[in-house]
Amino acid sequence: MHPFSRRLFVQATAMGSLGFPTLAQPSPEIPTSKPPSSHRNPVAFSQDRNRIRILTPGLARPFNLLMLADTHLFRDDDRGEPFRSFSGRMAKAYNQTRHFESGEPTDPEKGFTEALRAAQKNQSALVALVGDIVSFPSEAAVEWVLAQLRESGLPSLYTAGNHDWHYEGMEGPLDSLRDTWIQKRLLPLYRGDSPLMSVREVEGVRVVAIDNSTYEILPAQLDFLRQQIASNNPFVLCVHIPLHAPGRSLGFGCGHPDWSADTDRNHQLERRVRWREGGHTRVTFDFHREVFAAPNLLAIFAGHTHRASLDVINGIPQFVTDPNATGAHLFVDFIPA
């Protein structure tokens, strides 16, 4: 049975409303301020399998968007030959998959085109590509994605995941590698948007994308979030790595209190530098706190974990999607409240 085959109607002011522990006070060693207060009104939403409905105050007419993450396209050509020593592991990681609904054999390219066809059929107003669309920064894969998007005729919004820009074993700080390969390979996917933070407005609802693919948040991104909150427009937030939720693992690592070099278990497998000594910056913790206190935030959408999940913190739902490499995707219907 699919994780969300049972119908869910949720109105919650904290995770305790769903039987989860409430957001705990941070321990003294964590450089952050108080957790969000409970003054905001909870978001009213429902979910059936991979279809989400959000009641949206002030919305004149309904619309929907398609959200997908973790396609992990591995297409490459002769241009990638000089980088084979960096791309080898991920080039073989998701070549064959099982469809998220039927269980039949499939592959990432079929998963991506299937989702776009569904978006065309549903007349989606926007396609949100929420990271790890490619398994490494392959020119051939990026060009293929752009061709599919052009053929679909659908507008898109993209933010990178931790694999999109990462050539495993290539030396350098993560921020620097991200900037390098965004500029060299990924830039066309942004369609003119700023790579680290962008927003599209649809029917008065802002779809905000913030790149947290290094697990951290930069000061300019925190300022950008504050601008969205100050606008008073309803908005949804798209991030590749889920924001920390109580009881979740380090995979929900953006803002996780235990995230640090000491808890980084995958740096050798992924052949990258360890996470930051001493844990997250204050900026990252402030971002986490202010997201879950935002009075006009409707929902958060993320990928990265390759497993569908739902957490509700301070009345705000965070949806994580199954990987699009298996054909999985989410449709989000915004409905006038």
SULCOR-V582516 format. One line per field, one symbol per residue. ss: DSSP state (~ for helix, > for strand, _ for the rest). psi: psi as a letter, one per 30 degrees, with the letter a starting at -180 (. if undefined). burial: I if it has 16 or more other ideal C-beta (glycine too) atoms within 10 Angstrom, else O. Layout:
ss=???
psi=???
burial=???
//
This chain:
ss=_______>>>____~~~~__________________________>>>>__>>>>>>______>>>>>>____>____~~~~~~~~~~~~~~_____>>______>>_~~~~~~~~~~~~~~____>>>>>___>____~~~~~~~~~~~~~~___>>>>______________~~~~~~~~~~~~~~~~~______>>>>>>__>>>>>>________~~~~~~~~~~~~~___>>>>>>>_>__________>______~~~__________________~~~~~~~~~~_____>>>>>>>_____>>>>>__>>>>>___~~~___>>>>>>>_
psi=kkfhfkkkkkjkflfffgglklklkklffkilallklgflklkkllkjcgkkkkkjkgkelllllkkllhehkgklafffefgefffeeffgeheklkkfefglkaleeeeeeeeeeeeeeghkfkjjjhlhelflikeeeeeeeeeeeeefgkllkkkllffegjjkfkklkeeeeeeefeeeefefffhflkefklkkkjhfkkjkkkjhfgflkleeeeeeeeeeeffgkkllkkkeklkkkkflafeifjgkfgklefgjfgeeefillllkkfalleeeeeeeefegfkfgkelkklbefgkklkkjkhgkkjkkllkffgfklkkjkkkk.
burial=OOOIOOOOOIOIIIIOOOOIOOIOOIOOOOOIOOIIOOOIOIIIIIIOIIOIIIIIOOIOOOIIIIIIIIIIIIIIOOOIOOIOOIIOOIIOOIOOIOIIOOOOOIIIIOIIOIIIOIIOOOOIIIIIIIIIIIIIIIIIIIOIIOOIIOOIOIOIIIIIIIIIIIIIOIOOOIOOIIOOIIOOIIOOIIOOIOIIIIIIOIOIIIIIIIIIIIIIIIOOIIOIIOOIIOOOOIIIIIIIIIIIIIOIOIOIIIIIIOIIOOOIOOOOOOIIOOIIOOIIIOIIIIIIIIIIIIOIIIIIIIIIIIOIIIIIIIIIIIIIIIIIIIIIIIIIIIIOO
//
